[in-house]
Amino acid sequence: MPVALDLGLLPYSRYQQLLPLLTEARRQDLMPDLLLFAVHPPVITLGRQSQPDEIRWNAEQLAAAELPLVEIGRGGHTTYHGPDQQMLYPIIRLELGRLHPFLAAIHEALELTASAMGVTAWRREGFPGLWTARGKLASIGLAVQGGVTTHGIALNCEPATSGGFEAIVPCGIPEIVMTDLQTETGQRLSRFAVRSALATTWELAHGSRVEAGALDLLPLDAQELLAEEAAGRHA
């Protein structure tokens, strides 16, 4: 039974600091399975299969757009994350051999979420994520460390205004076109509605109830890290 926590706006660098603390706590059974919701300021992430030619902009263009490059531990290619997306990070301990069913359930939850938002979307064989007739709506990039899932899901909610997708070859696919819920529906959907739909469809797809939780469920070092970030924003 995972617990859902909304971390709000969180710089990707903070998420990188938070992730090993949470995975280790879950590995030691010091906290329950988590579904972490977050939104990031613009960032470009480089997976283990990323190639130099997947960055279309030069260093000056990236700096002018305030688009940092960050190497990360998941598989996959180059991706963009920004405030126009809803991120969902499952920190869940998986039994051996359960990764493929887990991924299939994530895809199902995303399809159900899109449908709840009024969008028809589907999977493409050999391409993780969710697609519509216009393009790619959601991306999935997972890793498993010590039996605990890390990284997660990016659902595009509005058009990216930072140029992040133009700056890269998303997912290493040159012909790719990205889409989002607003473009698909013609209306801007509240993040609360998107998060609620993701939690509900997670329950349906995974057959496991999702409970709302508070930050005091996290290990103390993770709570301190988030408190430090919040203090910095309000300084």
Secondary structure by P-SEA (a helix, b strand, c coil): cbbbbbbccccaaaaaaaaaaaaaaaaaccccccccccccccbbbbccccccccccccaaaaaaacbbbbbbccccccccccccbbbbbbbccccccaaaaaaaaaaaaaaaaaaaacbbbbbccccccccccccccbbbbbbbccccccbbbbbbcccccccccccccccccccbbbbcccccccbbbbaaaaaaaaaaaaaaaacbbbbbbccccccaaaaaaaaaaaaaaac
